[in-house]
Amino acid sequence: MTKEWTFSVEQHVDFMRGYLDAVGRVCTTADLFFGLSAHIAEDFDWSPYQVDRTEPLHRWTAEFTNDLGRVIPGLDLRERLGFYLLEYLCWFEEFSSDAAGQRVYLSGHKFDASVAYEMTVEGYQLQLLFYRETKPRR
């Protein structure tokens, strides 16, 4: 008897943490650091940053595509690493009946480019942060 697969937000966030770490490591160069993180949050808390404004996510795939292209410009979303990053992000919406998300514009940081998201999926609150920063010259 085959067990039917069901989407688990907790398991997917754990999986995403590892995948985001791998993407960051592959994209990081001698001059640029890429940080990507996902976690389940009790409350949406962006300390030590300042939240300037938020915008609801409407077309998740298109919006993630644009944001990833801005933060990680060398990442080709048609190749395996980028394709699956986009795919796994969209699973939060695709495999749940109540996913809602918003883009969060942050200030008070040293990033060259960043994008943050707050999502509510099946009663869980998720925070995602992707950023790029120039490494200091030695």
Secondary structure per residue as TSV (DSSP state, phi and psi in degrees):
chain	resnum	aa	ss	phi	psi
A	1	M	-	360.0	131.2
A	2	T	-	-91.0	132.4
A	3	K	-	-81.7	132.5
A	4	E	-	-74.8	136.0
A	5	W	-	-76.5	137.0
A	6	T	-	-129.6	145.5
A	7	F	-	-75.9	132.4
A	8	S	-	-121.6	120.0
A	9	V	H	-60.0	-45.6
A	10	E	H	-61.4	-45.4
A	11	Q	H	-66.4	-37.6
A	12	H	H	-68.9	-38.6
A	13	V	H	-63.5	-42.8
A	14	D	H	-60.4	-44.8
A	15	F	H	-61.8	-45.2
A	16	M	H	-60.6	-37.5
A	17	R	H	-55.5	-47.4
A	18	G	H	-66.5	-41.5
A	19	Y	H	-67.6	-41.8
A	20	L	H	-63.3	-38.5
A	21	D	H	-61.4	-43.3
A	22	A	H	-63.6	-43.1
A	23	V	H	-61.5	-45.4
A	24	G	H	-59.9	-41.7
A	25	R	H	-67.1	-41.0
A	26	V	H	-66.9	-40.1
A	27	C	H	-81.5	-24.1
A	28	T	-	-65.0	137.5
A	29	T	-	-121.5	-174.5
A	30	A	S	-64.1	-27.4
A	31	D	S	-104.5	-23.5
A	32	L	E	-124.9	138.4
A	33	F	E	-111.6	134.4
A	34	F	E	-115.6	121.5
A	35	G	E	-111.6	129.1
A	36	L	E	-134.5	128.9
A	37	S	E	-143.4	154.1
A	38	A	E	-144.2	138.5
A	39	H	E	-157.4	159.2
A	40	I	E	-86.4	133.8
A	41	A	E	-121.1	146.2
A	42	E	S	-70.2	-44.7
A	43	D	S	-137.0	154.4
A	44	F	-	-75.0	107.8
A	45	D	-	-130.7	115.9
A	46	W	-	-105.6	20.1
A	47	S	T	-54.7	137.8
A	48	P	T	-96.8	19.9
A	49	Y	S	-89.7	164.1
A	50	Q	E	-103.1	128.9
A	51	V	E	-85.3	114.8
A	52	D	E	-81.1	-44.0
A	53	R	E	-168.0	170.1
A	54	T	E	-132.9	156.7
A	55	E	E	-138.7	134.0
A	56	P	E	-64.1	146.0
A	57	L	-	-84.3	130.3
A	58	H	S	-113.7	-53.1
A	59	R	S	-111.4	85.4
A	60	W	H	-54.0	-49.7
A	61	T	H	-60.2	-48.5
A	62	A	H	-64.8	-41.1
A	63	E	H	-70.6	-41.7
A	64	F	H	-62.2	-41.2
A	65	T	H	-58.3	-48.6
A	66	N	H	-64.0	-44.5
A	67	D	H	-66.6	-43.2
A	68	L	H	-64.6	-37.8
A	69	G	H	-63.3	-31.8
A	70	R	H	-78.3	-40.5
A	71	V	H	-82.9	-37.3
A	72	I	S	-124.7	74.1
A	73	P	T	-61.8	-24.9
A	74	G	T	-85.8	-3.1
A	75	L	-	-82.9	117.4
A	76	D	-	-87.8	113.2
A	77	L	T	-75.2	-2.2
A	78	R	T	-92.7	-16.5
A	79	E	S	-91.7	163.1
A	80	R	H	-50.3	-52.0
A	81	L	H	-59.2	-49.5
A	82	G	H	-72.3	-38.8
A	83	F	H	-58.1	-48.9
A	84	Y	H	-72.7	-30.2
A	85	L	H	-59.1	-50.4
A	86	L	H	-62.4	-44.3
A	87	E	H	-59.5	-48.1
A	88	Y	H	-66.2	-34.0
A	89	L	H	-63.4	-42.4
A	90	C	H	-72.8	-17.2
A	91	W	H	-60.2	-30.6
A	92	F	H	-57.8	-38.4
A	93	E	H	-83.6	-42.7
A	94	E	H	-64.3	-38.0
A	95	F	T	-104.0	16.1
A	96	S	-	-131.4	157.4
A	97	S	S	-94.4	-10.2
A	98	D	S	-131.8	21.0
A	99	A	-	-65.6	133.5
A	100	A	E	-139.0	142.8
A	101	G	E	-147.2	162.8
A	102	Q	E	-145.6	147.6
A	103	R	E	-84.4	139.1
A	104	V	E	-116.6	124.6
A	105	Y	E	-95.0	118.3
A	106	L	E	-109.1	149.9
A	107	S	E	-133.8	177.8
A	108	G	S	80.9	31.9
A	109	H	S	-134.8	171.9
A	110	K	-	-104.0	13.6
A	111	F	-	-72.7	146.1
A	112	D	S	-72.9	-36.5
A	113	A	E	-153.7	145.9
A	114	S	E	-155.5	159.1
A	115	V	E	-147.4	139.1
A	116	A	E	-130.5	151.9
A	117	Y	E	-136.3	146.9
A	118	E	E	-117.2	133.5
A	119	M	E	-134.2	145.5
A	120	T	E	-116.9	119.8
A	121	V	E	-136.0	117.2
A	122	E	T	49.8	42.5
A	123	G	T	84.9	-6.8
A	124	Y	E	-94.2	143.5
A	125	Q	E	-102.2	125.0
A	126	L	E	-117.1	146.1
A	127	Q	E	-125.8	133.7
A	128	L	E	-126.1	138.9
A	129	L	E	-137.3	125.1
A	130	F	E	-122.8	132.1
A	131	Y	E	-149.3	161.3
A	132	R	E	-129.2	134.8
A	133	E	E	-140.9	145.3
A	134	T	E	-75.9	131.3
A	135	K	-	-74.0	141.6
A	136	P	-	-64.2	143.0
A	137	R	-	-73.8	141.5
A	138	R	-	-97.3	360.0
